[in-house]
């Protein structure tokens, strides 16, 4: 392409400091170095984690930073040594990389990677520098991908080539929300047919949990949220019961234990809140129950629980992006979507041009959207 090897000037949303509104700025995006890929963004979802980053609730984040992590685009150029993609390829960006070489990547039981942000900062690229500059300042990356920019640069192990027939405005949601929720059921909990499930939080992740529970053959799927407007979609996707904790004068875990006799077989926390995490843990079966944490709680927060909850046999586990090894899994998930094996489109409630990013964030804050997709 004509831009290959050159600095590209484009628009990006910059969070200059914690708590400040995102600002659309002109940024310079440097060419990719060895092992890197520069991508022209086509579509990106807005996730609660992006808002958490802006508010300073995401761990080990450096400012100024370009948020966004649920995106898809087209390869513009590649650095020396890149073999997994070529210019013109459709790709999905991966906020949890898969280097393919570390001990975790070589372990089939986990999707953790030593290159991920939870182990090593992804605010800069592997050579400890950034590819973004604005107003004479270096701008940090967010989990390497920074999809709130017209162009972005990532290491080649943080991008997956996908089917050329895939609509990028739809499959961008396979970068975070859907695989996190669906995989929490299929990979982390391994829900059994005929079981009972309770899902706390009915955003993009929670509704994907509901879809996963239905696909796994759960006989009862209890959806829990304080926003009743989300119940119709939850029922449409397979929820058998929808309850609002504010409708009861007792703790929600007591309500769920009464509904399921001894507690649900599987509970999922998808709201990223400490009170719902505690409730999810307490409301699963005391002996064989499994509680999976799929939400993203505020950085530095602490949860106090009674350890006797675990002594009787409950299992409490977390999942990052649903346990998928993303470079391997994303192309397969895209193929499954194209084969209509799951209903991804139902998560996309709003579509806006990138210039209306702030409007999309307001929809998120007001609880009026499941996912807003921004088009570049």
Residue, then its C-alpha position, 0 to 999 in steps of 0.5 A: x500500500x502507498x502508506x507502507x513504511x510511512x507515518x500515518x496521521x489519523x483520528x483517535x480517541x485519547x484519554x489524557x488523564x484518569x477521569x477526563x472525557x475521551x478526546x478525539x485527536x489527530x495522532x501519528x501512527x508509526x510504521x510497524x517494526x519487526x514482528x508487528x502489524x499495522x491495521x486499518x480499523x473498520x469496526x470496534x465495540x464499546x465495552x465496559x472495560x474501556x470505561x473502567x480504563x478511563x475511570x482509572x479502574x483498570x490495573x497498571x494502566x498508563x496515561x495518556x492512552x488510546x482505549x478500545x479492545x474489541x475491534x476488527x480491521x484490515x492489515x495495512x502493512x507488516x513489519x519484518x518477519x511477520x508471516x501470519x498475516x499479509x496486507x489486505x487480510x481481514x483480522x480481529x485484534x486480540x487483547x489477550x495474546x497468544x505468543x505460542x512459545x511460553x509455558x502457558x501457551x504450550x499448556x492446552x489447559x489454559x489461554x494465559x500468555x506471559x505476554x498478556x497485561x496481567x503479567x507484563x504491561x501492554x501499555x507499550x509494545x514489546x520493545x518498550x516503546x509506543x507507535x502513537x504520538x499526539x501533540x508531541x507526546x507519546x501515547x500509550x497502547x491499551x492491552x496493545x490493541x487500542x482499537x479507538x483509533x483509525x490505525x493501530x499497531x500490534x505484535x503479530x501474536x495479538x492478531x488473528x486472520x479471519x475468513x475474508x467473507x466475515x462482516x467486520x462490523x459484526x465479528x468485531x464482538x468476537x474480540x471480547x464480549x461474546x467469547x468471554x461469556x460463551x467460553x465461561x460456560x463451555x470452557x471454564x464451567x463445562x456446564x452439563x445438560x440438565x443443570x441449573x445456571x444463574x447469571x449475574x449481569x445481562x450486558x454483552x458478557x452476561x447475555x453470551x453466558x445465557x447463550x452458552x448455557x442454552x447451548x450446553x443444555x441447561x434446563x434452568x437459566x436464571x438471569x439476574x439484573x437490576x435493569x428490567x429492560x434487559x429481560x426480554x432479550x435474555x428470555x429470547x436467548x434462553x433464560x427461563x427466569x428473569x429476576x431483579x434483586x430490587x424486587x425482594x426484601x431478602x438477599x438475592x442469594x437466599x432467593x436463588x437458593x429457594x428457587x433451586x432448593x440447594x443453590x444453582x449448579x453453576x453461577x456466573x458473575x458478569x457484572x464486574x461488581x464485588x457484591x454480585x461476585x459474593x452473591x454468585x459464590x454464595x448462591x451456588x450448590x454448597x457441594x458441587x456448585x461452580x462459580x465462574x467470575x467472568x466480569x472485570x472488577x475494579x482494579x485494587x478492590x478486595x473481596x471478603x468471603x467466608x472460607x467455609x463456603x469452599x470447604x464443603x466443595x464449592x469451586x470458585x474460578x475465574x476466566x479470561x476471555x472465556x478460556x479461548x486460545x485466541x489466535x487459534x479460536x477466533x478464526x473458528x468462532x468466525x466460521x461458526x458465526x458464518x455457519x449461523x451456529x450462534x446469534x452474535x448479532x443480537x448483542x449489537x443494539x446500536x451502530x454509530x460512526x466513530x465520531x460519535x464515540x461519546x454518544x456510545x459511551x453515554x448509552x453504556x453508562x445509562x444501561x441503554x445498550x448491550x453493545x454499541x459498534x463504532x464504524x470507521 
